[in-house]
Amino acid sequence: MSDSPEFSGRTALITGGTRGIGKGIADRLRAGGARVVVAARSAPDGRPDDVIAADVTTADGVAALGVEALDRLGRVDILVHNVGGSGQKDGGVTALTEEDWQAALNANLLAAVRLDRQLVPGMAARGTGAIVHVTSIQRRAPLPTTIPYAAAKAALTNYSKALADELAPKGIRVNAVCPGYIETESAYRMAEEIGRINDISVDEARAQIMASIGGIPLGAPGRPADVGELVAFLVSDRAAYITGAEYVIDGGSVRGV
């Protein structure tokens, strides 16, 4: 057995990787020895070498990201699509415009499709690669306040499965990870805001959020590090015989099978 770190010599690109779930994934892969570059809408001051400022909601932005990632890494062995957004204006589905729907599809589906299209050929030429699409339990249990997001994540899950079938003979594994309520920085701020509006504690606000999704049998939100651990497993050699799968990580929220 080798004493080298699990991902020693491997490169990874993670979209939406500077905070929240994406940061949890990036931290775990770095801890395993991978050389990681993350993409975010804006890079921190100083533009560190491991962050690429990119707008993946446009075709041009994705194309530029792919070129820059290959320039910095030389190749991409592991590709994790984590970027996404779930905002929706008030007024229900009839208030949503064509632009609203297209924005949701660009962020939550087409960003992955475009970047896969750009980076898969290199993986195929080497006969190896691992791709993870981060979806959401809303693809199974949509909320009325995030309809375009839920629909786009459902499409991403089906795309991921079909892509896995196509790329398996080329040595590329593709899987989907489906998080539930993960307490990221933005999720914590949401709990704080709910608490402020309703004059309750953050713990009480968190309980309200958990109740709104039908409860969490394990009794608490997940952590970004939990998702990072799952993704690390899926892109590792330990998961060499796993492709085309969807792993729900939600503390038991989704009751269906």
Stockholm file with secondary structure:
# STOCKHOLM 1.0

chainA/1-257         MSDSPEFSGRTALITGGTRGIGKGIADRLRAGGARVVVAARSAPDGRPDDVIAADVTTADGVAALGVEALDRLGRVDILVHNVGGSGQKDGGVTALTEEDWQAALNANLLAAVRLDRQLVPGMAARGTGAIVHVTSIQRRAPLPTTIPYAAAKAALTNYSKALADELAPKGIRVNAVCPGYIETESAYRMAEEIGRINDISVDEARAQIMASIGGIPLGAPGRPADVGELVAFLVSDRAAYITGAEYVIDGGSVRGV
#=GR chainA/1-257 SS CCCSCTTTTCEEEEETCSSHHHHHHHHHHHHTTCEEEEEESSCCTTCCTTEEECCTTSHHHHHHHHHHHHHHHSSCSEEEECCCCCCCCSSCGGGCCHHHHHHHHIIIIIHHHHHHHHHHHHHHHHTCEEEEEECCGGGTSCCTTCHHHHHHHHHHHHHHHHHHHHHGGGTEEEEEEEECSBCCHHHHHHHHHHHHHHTCCHHHHHHHHHHHTTCCTTSSCBCHHHHHHHHHHHHSGGGTTCCSCEEEESTTCCCCC
#=GC SS_cons         CCCSCTTTTCEEEEETCSSHHHHHHHHHHHHTTCEEEEEESSCCTTCCTTEEECCTTSHHHHHHHHHHHHHHHSSCSEEEECCCCCCCCSSCGGGCCHHHHHHHHIIIIIHHHHHHHHHHHHHHHHTCEEEEEECCGGGTSCCTTCHHHHHHHHHHHHHHHHHHHHHGGGTEEEEEEEECSBCCHHHHHHHHHHHHHHTCCHHHHHHHHHHHTTCCTTSSCBCHHHHHHHHHHHHSGGGTTCCSCEEEESTTCCCCC
//
